[in-house]
Amino acid sequence: MITQMKVRGLMFDPYNNTFIVLLRDEEQAEMLPIWVGKPEASAISFALEGVTAPRPMTHDLMKSILDAVHAKVISVVISDLKENTYYAKVHLSYEDSEYAIDSRPSDAIALALRTSAPIFANEDVLRKQASEELDQWLENLKPEDFGKYDV
């Protein structure tokens, strides 16, 4: 079973010197924080803000290639969590076939934002990451910690 998620925030984690992409479901019952590096956060931020780089970024190139061959991103699924590492799949349709392509979640999210594809998370992933430590960390967050993105 999968749950549809939306990017609800992008914030800096000063303790790990990384960024966190916050995904939430429509009912705001489930939250999935994914730690990403600065380049990945920039790619996601550009897509959220509608910023076009002077030269195509990798995810813009991927979208252009898909558009050129008339392939479509159907969805992105955060598919697994193993040893604190998230895994994702980009689901594509091309001609009469569908494909599931392995991806880092940050790349999948950046591509989904550029193609307006829905983002999902497997229930197993949501269950695995739901720990008391995470819940306590989330409870201590203030609204301003989430940054300026509320899409």
N, C-alpha and C positions, 0 to 999 in steps of 0.2 A: 504494500500500500504506500502511496506517496501523498505528500501534502504540498500544495502550491505555496511558494514563498515569494516575498518581494524584498528588494534591497531597501532597508529602512534607515541605514546609517553607515557612515564610514568614519572611523575615529582612530586616533593615534594611541598606542599602548606604550607609555614611557617606560614601563617595567621591562618590556621585551624589545623595545626599540623597533617595533613593527606596527602595522596597521591592522585594524579589525573591520571586516565587512560584516554588518549585522543584517541577517535575514530574519524576517518574521512572517508568519502566516496571516491571512486576512483577519482572523478572529483575535489576533494578538495573543494567542494562547501558547504558541511555540516560538522560540527564538533560537537561532543558530549563528553563533559568532565564528567567523573563519579568519584566522590570522594570515596576513599576506605581507609581502615585501613592499617597499616603496614603489618600484616600477609597476607592480600589479595594482597597487592602490591608485596610482596615477591614471592607469588605463581605465579603471572603473570610474574614477572621479571625472575624467574627461567625458565619458559616456553619460554619466548622471547629469552633468552640467551642459551637455550639448556642445562641447568645445571641439572644434576641428583643428587638428594640428596642421602646420604648414605642409608637412609631408606625411603620408599615411603611416600610422602606427601599425604594429603587427595585426591587431584585431580589426583595424580598418581594412588592411590588405586581405585578411581572411574573409571578411564580409564582401569585399569587391570580387574576390575569386568565386565565392558562392553565387553572387548575383550574376556574374558573367556566364556561368554554366547552368544557370536557372535551378540551382539547388536551394533548399530552404531549411533553416534551422526550425525544427518542430518544437523542441524543448531542450532544456538543460536539466539534468538530474544530479543532485549531490547524492552519490550512490553508496558510499561506504566510508567508514571511519576505522582506521587501523593504527594503533600506536600513535595516537594524536595527529594523524595525517588524514586529511579528507581526500576523497576521490570523487570524480565526476565523470559524466558521460554527456556528450553533445549528440542529440538525436537529429539526424538530417533526413530529408527526403530528396531524392534525385531520380528523375524520370519515374519509373514505377516501383522503385525500391526505397527501403528505409535502412539507415545505417546508424549504429551506435558507436561513437568515436570516444576513446579514452581521453581524458583531459584533466588538467589541474582545475580545481574549482574556480580559481581567480580568472583563468583564461576563459572558462565556460561562461562565467558571469559577465565578463567584459563583452564577450561575443553576444550573449543573450540580450544585453542592454542595447547593443548596436542594431540588433535585428528585431527587437520587440518580441522576442520569444519568451514564453513563460519559464520560470525557474521552479523546480520541485526539489524536495528532499525526501529520501526514503524514510519511512517510519523507524527503521532500525537505527539509522544515523541519529535521528532526533532522540531516540531512547538512549543510545550509547553516550551521547554528550550531556544528557541531563543528569548531572551529578550535584550533590549538595554544595560542593566547592564552587561550581559554576553558578548555581542559583544564588549563593551568597554574594559572589562577585557582581552578578547582575543587579541584585537588590541595592547594592551600594552605589550604582551609577546614578548620576544626575542627568536630567534632560540635556543640559549643555554638553555633556560628554559625548553625545551622539553626533555632534557636528551639525552642519547646516542642511544635511540631506534628509528629507522626509518625503519620499516619493511613493 
